Amino acid sequence: MAVYTHLGAEDLSCLIDHYDVGELVSAKGIAEGVSNSNWLIETGGADGRKDASGARFILTMYERRIDVGELPFFLGLLDHLAENGCPVPRTIHDKQGASHRLVDGKSVALIEYLPGVSVDHPTPDQAFSVGKALAQIHLAARNFNGTRAQSLGLAGWQNILSDCGDAALASIDPALPQICADELSFLTANWPQDLPKGVVHCDLFPDNVLMLGNQVTGLIDFYFAANDFFAYDLAVTHAAWCFERSNGDFRADIASALMRGYQAVRPLSASEHAALPILARGASMRFISSRADDWLNTPKDALVARKDPMDFVNRLNFYTKMGGDTFA
């Protein structure tokens, strides 16, 4: 989450009037993340609804990397997963039944606010719960009738890095252009085929998971969801959760708990397990490419926290060195 576009109180109040959620009481920009503008919205119960007084929502304005024509997929997926018992926020539809609206030419959606906090230093019990929740959405999405091609697969990483250019990548780190070229060549030649697939999250970092104690209360930000390998989504989550935020050290206890939690709900096939080391290298490249793009192209006045792509170069090096031992 982030804030690129600034909306005044009158604009926000007018927008909220289109929903049956009461009157706008407060709106606070959210700085975390990199792709969209987001606000925490609080409303009061002026419309008489029993559940409207003091209600909270997340308002999202779609800014980058999202084709607004795909919003029915993203928002419909949220509703489908919520209806199937997953800890996922539902979409708040406006008074005409629409899942999203236009504000100054940009699409916005109002999303249910879920309780919980994101953890910086997860425990094994928390990682186990995250693994279970990830497998739960994989199973629940099997009968979702929407599909979306993976836009941030191998071709997407190549395109992003090509658009950045070697000179700009080298300004981040002199070794980065060659690291990217070598790894993309390896992944192109070795990417797995014919693994079980379906709709996956593809961005399940700790800041996209809400928890109360050891319980997952919310999985959020499904705006990179696509049809892809289930094991790739697990590899993305592994790369996102199993390294210390402070120093990048690998946490074997978190990795083991995450894997056990996932397989308690959806056991991996032998081919999926064998593919995880390469899928994790691909997950690392996915975030090297997108973070490099964000590092170079985020507007200076945006309320957004940029993230260092070299953090995932270190994770890539770890997965390359350790191979299958990482997922034993």
C-alpha positions in Angstrom: 0.0 0.0 0.0 1.0 3.6 -0.5 -0.3 7.1 -1.5 0.5 8.5 -4.9 -2.6 10.6 -5.4 -3.9 13.0 -2.7 -7.7 13.3 -2.3 -9.2 16.1 -0.3 -11.8 15.7 2.4 -14.6 16.9 0.1 -13.6 14.4 -2.6 -13.4 11.5 -0.2 -16.7 12.4 1.5 -18.5 12.6 -1.9 -17.0 9.2 -2.9 -18.1 7.6 0.4 -21.7 9.0 -0.1 -22.0 6.5 -3.0 -21.8 3.6 -0.6 -24.2 2.4 2.0 -21.7 2.7 4.8 -22.6 5.9 6.6 -20.8 9.3 6.4 -17.1 9.8 6.3 -15.6 10.5 9.7 -11.9 10.3 9.0 -9.4 9.2 6.3 -5.7 8.4 6.8 -3.2 7.7 4.0 -1.3 4.4 4.3 2.4 4.5 3.4 3.3 0.8 3.2 3.7 -0.9 -0.1 4.5 0.5 -3.6 1.7 0.0 -6.2 -1.5 1.8 -5.2 -2.8 4.7 -3.2 -4.6 3.6 0.0 -6.5 5.2 2.8 -7.9 3.9 6.1 -11.5 5.1 6.1 -13.8 5.5 9.1 -17.5 6.2 8.8 -20.3 7.0 11.2 -23.8 5.5 11.2 -25.8 8.5 9.9 -27.7 6.3 7.5 -29.2 4.3 10.4 -27.4 1.0 9.7 -26.7 -0.9 12.9 -23.3 -2.0 11.8 -22.3 1.4 10.2 -21.3 3.4 13.3 -17.6 3.5 13.7 -17.1 1.1 10.7 -13.6 1.0 9.0 -12.7 0.2 5.4 -9.7 0.4 3.1 -10.1 2.6 0.1 -7.7 1.7 -2.8 -6.9 3.8 -5.8 -5.2 1.8 -8.5 -2.1 3.5 -9.8 0.6 1.1 -11.1 1.0 -2.3 -12.7 -2.7 -3.0 -12.6 -4.9 -3.1 -15.7 -8.2 -1.7 -14.4 -10.0 -4.0 -16.9 -8.9 -6.8 -14.6 -10.5 -5.3 -11.5 -13.6 -7.6 -11.8 -11.2 -10.5 -11.5 -9.4 -9.2 -8.4 -12.4 -8.0 -6.6 -14.5 -11.0 -7.6 -11.8 -13.2 -6.2 -11.9 -11.5 -2.9 -15.7 -12.0 -2.7 -15.4 -15.7 -3.7 -12.7 -16.5 -1.2 -14.6 -14.7 1.6 -17.8 -16.5 0.8 -15.8 -19.8 1.0 -14.6 -19.2 4.6 -11.1 -17.8 3.8 -9.7 -14.9 6.0 -10.0 -12.4 3.1 -11.7 -9.0 3.0 -14.9 -8.7 0.9 -15.4 -5.9 -1.6 -17.9 -3.3 -0.5 -20.2 -2.7 -3.5 -21.7 0.8 -4.1 -25.4 1.6 -4.0 -25.7 0.6 -7.6 -24.0 -2.7 -7.0 -20.7 -1.8 -8.7 -17.5 -3.2 -7.1 -15.4 -0.2 -8.2 -15.8 3.4 -9.3 -13.9 6.2 -11.1 -12.4 9.2 -9.4 -10.6 11.7 -11.7 -10.1 9.0 -14.3 -8.7 6.5 -11.8 -10.5 3.4 -10.5 -11.1 3.0 -6.8 -12.6 0.3 -4.6 -13.7 0.1 -1.0 -12.7 -3.0 0.8 -13.7 -4.5 4.2 -11.3 -3.7 7.0 -10.2 -6.8 8.9 -8.7 -6.8 12.4 -5.1 -7.8 13.1 -1.5 -6.6 12.7 1.3 -7.6 10.4 4.3 -9.2 12.2 7.9 -8.2 11.7 9.4 -11.1 13.5 7.1 -14.2 13.0 7.1 -17.2 15.3 7.0 -20.7 14.0 3.4 -21.0 15.1 2.5 -17.9 13.1 4.3 -19.2 10.1 2.5 -22.5 10.4 -0.8 -20.6 10.3 0.3 -18.7 7.3 1.1 -21.9 5.5 -2.3 -23.3 6.3 -4.1 -20.1 5.1 -2.2 -20.1 1.8 -3.2 -23.7 1.1 -6.7 -22.8 2.1 -7.0 -20.1 -0.6 -5.5 -22.4 -3.2 -8.2 -25.0 -2.5 -11.0 -22.5 -2.2 -10.1 -20.8 -5.5 -10.4 -24.0 -7.5 -14.1 -23.3 -8.4 -13.6 -19.6 -9.0 -14.6 -19.0 -12.6 -12.2 -16.1 -13.2 -8.8 -16.5 -14.8 -5.9 -14.1 -15.3 -2.6 -14.7 -17.1 0.5 -14.3 -15.1 1.9 -10.8 -16.0 4.9 -11.0 -13.7 6.4 -14.3 -14.9 9.7 -14.8 -16.7 8.7 -12.6 -19.7 7.5 -9.9 -17.3 10.8 -9.9 -15.3 12.7 -9.6 -18.5 10.6 -6.7 -19.8 10.9 -4.8 -16.5 14.6 -5.1 -16.3 15.0 -4.2 -20.0 13.0 -1.1 -19.5 15.1 -0.2 -16.5 18.3 -0.5 -18.5 21.7 -1.7 -17.5 23.0 1.7 -16.6 20.2 2.4 -14.2 20.4 -1.0 -12.7 24.2 -0.5 -12.2 23.3 2.7 -10.3 21.7 0.5 -7.7 24.6 -1.9 -7.6 27.4 -2.3 -10.2 26.9 -6.1 -10.2 23.1 -6.1 -10.6 22.9 -6.1 -14.5 25.1 -9.2 -14.8 23.3 -10.9 -11.9 20.0 -10.4 -13.6 21.2 -11.5 -17.0 22.8 -14.7 -15.7 19.8 -15.7 -13.6 17.2 -15.0 -16.3 19.2 -17.2 -18.7 19.2 -20.0 -16.1 15.5 -19.7 -15.3 14.5 -19.6 -18.9 16.3 -22.9 -19.5 15.2 -24.6 -16.3 11.7 -23.3 -15.4 9.4 -26.2 -14.4 6.5 -27.3 -16.6 3.1 -29.0 -15.9 2.9 -28.5 -12.2 -0.5 -28.2 -10.5 -1.9 -24.7 -10.9 -4.8 -22.4 -10.2 -5.4 -18.9 -8.9 -2.6 -17.9 -6.5 -1.8 -14.7 -4.5 1.8 -14.2 -5.7 2.6 -11.4 -3.1 2.1 -12.9 0.3 4.6 -10.8 2.3 4.2 -10.4 6.1 2.6 -6.9 5.5 -0.1 -8.6 3.4 -1.1 -10.9 6.3 -3.0 -9.7 9.4 -2.7 -11.8 12.6 -4.0 -11.8 16.1 -1.7 -13.9 18.2 -1.0 -17.1 16.1 -4.3 -16.8 14.1 -4.4 -15.4 10.6 -7.3 -12.9 10.5 -6.7 -11.5 7.0 -4.9 -12.1 3.7 -4.9 -8.9 1.8 -3.6 -7.2 -1.5 -4.6 -9.8 -4.1 -3.7 -7.4 -7.0 -0.9 -9.6 -8.3 -3.1 -12.8 -8.2 -3.0 -14.9 -11.4 -3.2 -18.4 -12.6 0.1 -20.0 -11.9 1.7 -22.9 -10.1 0.6 -23.4 -6.5 4.2 -24.3 -5.6 5.4 -21.0 -7.1 3.1 -19.2 -4.7 4.5 -21.2 -1.8 8.0 -20.4 -3.0 7.1 -16.6 -3.1 5.8 -16.9 0.4 8.8 -18.8 1.5 11.1 -16.1 0.1 9.0 -13.4 1.8 8.8 -14.9 5.3 11.8 -17.0 6.0 14.5 -14.3 6.2 15.2 -11.9 9.0 14.0 -8.4 8.1 16.9 -6.8 10.0 19.9 -8.7 8.6 18.6 -11.1 5.9 19.5 -14.3 7.8 17.6 -17.4 6.9 15.3 -18.8 9.6 15.1 -22.5 9.2 12.4 -22.7 12.0 10.1 -20.4 10.1 10.7 -22.3 6.8 9.9 -25.6 8.4 6.8 -24.4 10.0 5.5 -22.7 6.9 6.0 -25.9 4.8 4.4 -28.0 7.5 1.4 -25.7 7.7 0.9 -25.6 4.0 1.1 -29.4 3.6 -1.3 -30.0 6.6 -4.0 -28.6 4.2 -2.6 -29.4 0.7 0.2 -31.9 0.5 2.8 -31.2 -2.3 3.4 -33.7 -5.0 6.9 -35.1 -5.5 7.3 -33.0 -8.6 6.2 -29.8 -6.8 8.7 -30.4 -4.0 11.5 -31.0 -6.4 10.8 -27.8 -8.2 10.8 -25.5 -5.2 14.5 -24.5 -5.3 14.1 -23.2 -8.9 10.7 -21.6 -8.1 12.3 -19.8 -5.2 15.0 -18.5 -7.4 12.2 -17.3 -9.7 10.4 -15.6 -6.8 13.6 -13.8 -5.9 14.0 -12.6 -9.5 10.4 -11.4 -9.5 11.1 -9.1 -6.6 14.5 -8.0 -7.8 12.9 -6.8 -11.0 9.9 -5.1 -9.5 11.8 -3.5 -6.7 14.5 -2.2 -9.1 11.7 -0.6 -11.1 10.2 0.9 -8.0 13.6 2.1 -6.7 14.3 3.9 -10.0 10.8 5.2 -10.9 8.8 5.9 -7.7 7.9 9.7 -7.7 9.8 11.6 -5.2 6.7 13.2 -3.6 4.9 9.8 -3.2 4.0 8.8 0.3 5.6 5.4 -0.2 8.4 3.3 1.3 10.8 2.1 -1.4 12.4 -1.3 -0.9 16.0 -2.3 -1.8 16.1 -4.9 -4.6 19.5 -6.1 -3.3 17.7 -7.7 -0.4 16.3 -10.2 -2.8 19.7 -10.6 -4.6 20.9 -12.0 -1.2 17.9 -14.4 -1.1 18.6 -15.5 -4.6 22.2 -16.3 -3.7 21.0 -18.3 -0.7 18.6 -20.4 -2.8 21.2 -20.9 -5.5 23.8 -22.1 -2.9 21.4 -24.2 -0.7 19.2 -25.8 -3.4 16.8 -28.5 -2.1 18.2 -28.4 1.4 16.3 -25.3 2.0 13.0 -27.1 1.7 13.9 -30.4 3.4 
